[in-house]
Amino acid sequence: MSNRLKRALVTAARGAAVILLLGAFRMARGASLAGLAPWAVGWAVIFAAITWYTWWFYGDSPKALALQAKAEAKRAQRLGS
């Protein structure tokens, strides 16, 4: 699994956990589902944006792609010879 995918999944899981824990806390204090839904949707949008930014930030840089191509070429040369 790529570093990019791992980081994005961890970020999404953290966001989901925070929303669930805070939702459970609010429900324990007497909040209704109708009052909880807009709040949870708002936080879900915020965490979706954070997850998207994490996905974008950990994308493959040109330098990383060049190093991967160089390693693949070396490996192909070693196996081919």
HELIX and SHEET records of a PDB file:
HELIX    1   1 ASN A    3  ALA A   28  1                                  26    
HELIX    2   2 LEU A   33  PHE A   57  1                                  25    
HELIX    3   3 PRO A   62  GLY A   80  1                                  19    
END                                                                             
